[in-house]
């Protein structure tokens, strides 16, 4: 089963720019005026229909082939929530906050 999240944003243009220019995702307009961003099979959909995000208590995880390399490529352009580290549950990962305040984690299995 695959999973796709529909998230709120108050600015689709800013979100597109962040995900394309900073994180290197592909971004394209999708149904009902939404924005879809995708990288290596991970996909998020954003809408501005309901206004700005009003809170999200989770972290969205993406699996990447090389967490260290990806972190190095974006660390100076993002708000780092936690740096690359080995976790007790068997992954190497780091976390950031995106332009909407969502926490994103990028992990690789070790």
C-alpha positions, 0 to 999 in steps of 0.5 A, a space after each residue: 500500500 502506498 501513502 500520499 499526504 495532502 498538506 496545507 500551505 498558504 503559498 503554493 509558489 513558495 512551497 514549489 520553490 522550496 521543494 524544487 530549488 532547496 530539496 531537489 524534488 520534482 514539482 508539478 501542478 495537480 488536480 483541483 489546483 494542488 501542487 504535488 512534490 515528489 522525490 525517489 518515490 516519496 510524494 506530498 500534495 499541497 493545497 492552499 484551499 484551506 489556508 495556512 497549516 494550523 498544526 501538525 504533530 508528526 514527522 514525515 519520513 523519506 528514505 534516501 540512499 545516502 543521508 550524509 550526502 543529501 544532508 551535505 547538499 541542503 544543510 546550508 539552505 534549510 532549518 535543521 531540526 537535528 543533524 545526521 546521526 545514527 538512531 538506536 532503531 537502526 537508521 541514519 537520519 536527519 531532520 529539517 523544517 520545511 517552508 510551511 513548518 512541517 518536520 521532514 526526516 530523511 533516513 537511510 537504513 544502516 
